[in-house]
Amino acid sequence: MSTVIKGARILGDEVADILIEGGVITQIGTDLNGDETVDAEGLIALPGLVDLHTHLREPGREDAETVLTGTQAAARGGFTCVFAMANTEPVADTAGVVEQVWRLGREHGYADVQPIGAVTVGLAGEHLAELGAMADSAAQVRVFSDDGKCVSDAVLMRRALEYVKAFDGVIAQHAQEPRLTEGAQMNEGPLSGELGLTGWPAVAEEAIIARDVLLAEHVGSRLHVCHLSTRGSVEIVRWAKSRGIDVTAEVTPHHLLLDDELVRSYDPIYKVNPPLRSKDDVLAVREGLADGTIDIVATDHAPHPMEDKECEWQAAAFGMIGLETALSIVQQTMVDTGALTWARVAEVMSANPARIGRATTHGRPLAVGEPAHVVLYDPTAKRTIEPADTASLSRNTPYAGRELPGRVVATFLAGKPTVLEGKLQ
Ligand SMILES: NC(=O)N[C@@H](CC(=O)O)C(=O)O
């Protein structure tokens, strides 16, 4: 069985046909033929997207999301590989749990699931988890994170950074100094005072990033900074990279678009960790992504059932879904503004996250001999976001009613269509 994608603009540039046979790209050229034809006129072809930061909630919170529904949402968003965060119930801190999550991803076949292992047992921040056993398991874990919680103990963080060097792993830090953010609800600034919500100072994020880049330098290890959100964080990462420190960083689509003025509504749909920041921070993270200080966009897709979001602000859960809107937000904030080309989008949403997470078969160029992980995207489409129109089990999108540019038309995972004509297969 062969499939030919006809007339796609490869990385938004040259028009060509792509022939897929046996899950691999076997020809790129003109007038190619195959058993199946997918018309891609006017569509952009990008390598399948890779999300380094997804919450799939299975095991334990299957009311919010499962590996099946989360990877279906991923496919609809153009992703062919997602890294599943460890804050499940039980926590993914053993080889058994990470293998279960990895296997479920393979069985369902909507996206490859690379489990992230917890850094500390139960995310409790006291004892290192069995990092080596998770690395050696069938899931071959390379990314470790206590995301949702910060590895705040400097000695534990140092040991974790040292330990993962043995198997080329990386510690993905959720940078949040716990004492500085006790009870914090929103970005600290004049607005938190006005709204009477406990402030979450930028320094709580920046102090941990500053400490961790120095620790990474000291022990010669690899550090990844999750969802950075402030101007100061961008400046620290820029400084660290200029010193040759092996640090990478991510920004979420919501921190590229939304700011803390939305909290005036007291609508917990905008409650997220780290919090939405100021307009100046939004500009800074866009600049950081454009100039390569920030390496990747990662969704931090954080599904929550409505009862955990439709309540008063203080009681609501932190988090928003984002897999199905990520590419549109990146188009709106970075491509339509001239800050990134589509080729650079392929880097920040596919090649770079795959490289950081050592997902060796993903993030590859669209080239002959490479696995056929492909997304076809219509940048001219417009859609109004309707929360019920999601494959996710949760509907906590902050974009309800917003018109966003672009639409994923098709996604291929190793040549197999997971989405065609915008519909799950
Ligand atoms: N990003 C979020 O707002 N929520 C995340 C974890 C977290 O608190 O970071 C979640 O798991 O819901």
The ligand as an ORCA input file, in Angstrom:
! r2SCAN-3c Opt
* xyz 0 1
  N       0.061     23.388     34.319
  C      -0.986     23.307     35.114
  O      -1.606     24.342     35.360
  N      -1.388     22.151     35.636
  C      -0.680     20.909     35.554
  C       0.385     20.736     36.563
  C       0.955     21.994     37.089
  O       0.451     22.513     38.068
  O       1.955     22.454     36.505
  C      -1.663     19.771     35.748
  O      -1.235     18.617     35.854
  O      -2.870     20.039     35.764
*
